Amino acid sequence: MSIPFIDLKTQYRQIEKQIKQNIDNVLEHGAYVMGPEIGEIEARLSNYAGVSFGVSCASGTDALMMSLMALGVGPGDAVFTTPFTFIATAEVVSLLGATPVFVDIDPVTFNIDADDLRRKIRYVRENRKDLKARGVIAVDIFGQPADYEAIEPLAHNAGLWLIVDAAQSFGATYKGKSVCALGDIACTSFFPAKPLGCYGDGGMVFVHNEDLHKLLVSIRVHGMGEDRYENDRLGITGRMDSIQAAVLLAKFEIFPKEIEMRQVVADRYAALLADVDGVTAPSVPEGNTSVWAQYCVLARDNAHRTELMGRLAEASVPSGIYYPKPLHLQKAFESLKYAPGDFPVSEDVASRIFALPMHPYLTSEDQESIVKVLKG
Ligand SMILES: *Cc1c(COP(=O)(O)O)cnc(C)c1O
């Protein structure tokens, strides 16, 4: 059996001509940085997401970083987020000298738990006079939206902003709305393995607000002012390359179709896994859609996961663990002084979750073989 975990080669074959043509255009016009492809991809994706502005940038991490900078986040600020995510979500908070305050997750969606968010906001207000509660970063883990109807009013009523970390969920919808149109700012990533990926690093920030848009555009290029060598503030080198934008323009052509294909694959997995003992398939609340950045299932416990992943490896079926260690237990966040047991749901999920191969071109035959291996 030779089943890729993510199949970018088959995708490339579908759009090879357009990819080569688009890259060739960049080589011909020579505007490698901030070429015409940049404005074009920003317009296409912001239009698709139903947001006024898209600001392309060098990575999903830079998208988050630029957003926090635009919101003036710094030392003494508390930013609430989930510990069950890729490190970038909380890393940028700490890099700016602010303090990530973790909130446990929902055991079904693996996204931030609104009730715990309410508790943690109150905790910071009452017990951490050294911190000022500033905002929330909700993550749409594995491509499925967080519970925005609960989270957004909670944040706004407490005077906090909301950033949507849509690095894994560009194209997903919450009650019919694109996740990138939710919150005050939404950030996504075009890392190759994400549902919409380029051929290197890339990201985008989505905003409705014109002032925030202006700030983001400035921060993206060293805090540039009206004139190129006029610097109004500090910023970063956050631009996306024209070649990556050219790749995205070609890939975006088939992206809506690929989302549908991902859903077909996910539905097939759900049906096949229904009679696998001790394996819990992911579920998405009615009214929402996931783009299935990862297809993660739960084993009964840690030993059961080891057994199942061992069986897959033996049959040459790739699998992975997203994420084996929640952020509050990472050495990088040692100074936050969290301990095992602080986020029981995140810790439990991390101990028994694992991901199966997932991509739009996965065949039903391959899925059947994968599930057969799981059954033993
Ligand atoms: C991938 C990812 C990021 C960072 O994106 P990069 O483009 O790799 O910098 C941030 N948050 C989450 C949840 C991610 O999955």
The ligand as an SDF file (V2000), in Angstrom:
LIG
                    3D

 15 15  0  0  0  0  0  0  0  0999 V2000
   -0.2260   26.4580   10.5710 C   0  0  0  0  0  0  0  0  0  0  0  0
   -0.7890   27.2080   11.7090 C   0  0  0  0  0  0  0  0  0  0  0  0
   -0.3300   28.4950   12.0690 C   0  0  0  0  0  0  0  0  0  0  0  0
    0.8760   29.1320   11.4680 C   0  0  0  0  0  0  0  0  0  0  0  0
    0.9170   29.2000   10.0950 O   0  0  0  0  0  0  0  0  0  0  0  0
    2.3160   29.2440    9.3130 P   0  0  0  0  0  0  0  0  0  0  0  0
    1.9270   29.6370    7.9430 O   0  0  0  0  0  0  0  0  0  0  0  0
    2.9180   27.8890    9.4040 O   0  0  0  0  0  0  0  0  0  0  0  0
    3.1540   30.2730    9.9830 O   0  0  0  0  0  0  0  0  0  0  0  0
   -1.0000   29.1630   13.0780 C   0  0  0  0  0  0  0  0  0  0  0  0
   -2.0410   28.6170   13.7180 N   0  0  0  0  0  0  0  0  0  0  0  0
   -2.4860   27.3780   13.4190 C   0  0  0  0  0  0  0  0  0  0  0  0
   -3.6670   26.8410   14.1540 C   0  0  0  0  0  0  0  0  0  0  0  0
   -1.8740   26.6350   12.4130 C   0  0  0  0  0  0  0  0  0  0  0  0
   -2.3090   25.4060   12.1440 O   0  0  0  0  0  0  0  0  0  0  0  0
  1  2  1  0
  2  3  1  0
  2 14  2  0
  3  4  1  0
  3 10  2  0
  4  5  1  0
  5  6  1  0
  6  7  2  0
  6  8  1  0
  6  9  1  0
 10 11  1  0
 11 12  2  0
 12 13  1  0
 12 14  1  0
 14 15  1  0
M  END
$$$$
